[in-house]
Amino acid sequence: MSNLTIRPATRDDIATILALSIGGNAPGRVNIDDADEADNDTYQRAFDLIEQDPNNMFFIAELDGEKIGCMQINLLQGLAGRGRLRAQLEGVHIRADHRGQGLGGEMIEWAIAFAKSKGAGMVQLTSSKNRPEAHRFYERLGFDRSHEGFKLSL
């Protein structure tokens, strides 16, 4: 086990979340330096809405006090599956220089324990089709490929 800690994100973490999720040099990702002031207001408003919703939470992973990852957990109540609560795991990111060390697995294990503590009977997630290494990672952690996802931009 590492010295990984996971804590709720604050407004002060927005830049870190953006750098981890939309920044960097990954293909198709927006460079965080290209964001303008209007984007900053949009992200602040979005974070405020997340923070106000008790079923929607963002977390920061730190290793020895250094921010190295983030993830969002949404608790979804539905009628399917006998009305069991589901935890939707989104925006799971870990800094490239910390991948391959088991830290991502620790983050997911923490998320699963958190979901169980909230009464969830299932954790679900989606992963981009162009990330086969992420798919293998989730399968190693016990996730099954069970559905095809669809999106419609509005």
Secondary structure as GFF3:
##gff-version 3
##sequence-region A 1 154
A	DSSP	beta_strand	4	8	.	.	.	ID=ss1
A	DSSP	three_ten_helix	11	13	.	.	.	ID=ss2
A	DSSP	alpha_helix	14	21	.	.	.	ID=ss3
A	DSSP	three_ten_helix	32	34	.	.	.	ID=ss4
A	DSSP	alpha_helix	37	52	.	.	.	ID=ss5
A	DSSP	beta_strand	56	63	.	.	.	ID=ss6
A	DSSP	beta_strand	66	76	.	.	.	ID=ss7
A	DSSP	alpha_helix	80	83	.	.	.	ID=ss8
A	DSSP	beta_strand	86	94	.	.	.	ID=ss9
A	DSSP	three_ten_helix	96	98	.	.	.	ID=ss10
A	DSSP	alpha_helix	103	117	.	.	.	ID=ss11
A	DSSP	beta_strand	122	125	.	.	.	ID=ss12
A	DSSP	alpha_helix	132	140	.	.	.	ID=ss13
###
